[in-house]
Amino acid sequence: MRGAGRTWVSASRHLDTQQNGLWFQLRQGGLPNAELQAAWNAHGEAAFVFEVLEKVTDENSLLIDSLLKEREKHWHAALSADKVLG
């Protein structure tokens, strides 16, 4: 997610619903990430873009969580991004 001159990254198992859930929380003013919520409040929805950076798949469903964490860490470093949550 990009907006207000910053980038936020988060891994998700549910790409099809991730943006809707995130936008809903931001519109309601209830996102736990205070900095992201403040940027949203200051600049508005039109200033933000939701992008899928990478789709991760693995036939072993037990490995998906660790693979997602690894790739999230990679994208945080590569983009000098903040976390969406926590």
Rosetta blueprint (number, residue, H / E / L):
1 M L
2 R E
3 G E
4 A L
5 G L
6 R E
7 T E
8 W E
9 V E
10 S L
11 A L
12 S L
13 R L
14 H L
15 L H
16 D H
17 T H
18 Q H
19 Q H
20 N H
21 G H
22 L H
23 W H
24 F H
25 Q H
26 L H
27 R H
28 Q H
29 G L
30 G L
31 L L
32 P L
33 N L
34 A H
35 E H
36 L H
37 Q H
38 A H
39 A H
40 W H
41 N H
42 A H
43 H H
44 G L
45 E H
46 A H
47 A H
48 F E
49 V E
50 F L
51 E L
52 V L
53 L L
54 E L
55 K L
56 V L
57 T L
58 D L
59 E L
60 N L
61 S H
62 L H
63 L H
64 I H
65 D H
66 S H
67 L H
68 L H
69 K H
70 E H
71 R H
72 E H
73 K H
74 H H
75 W H
76 H H
77 A H
78 A H
79 L H
80 S L
81 A L
82 D E
83 K E
84 V L
85 L L
86 G L
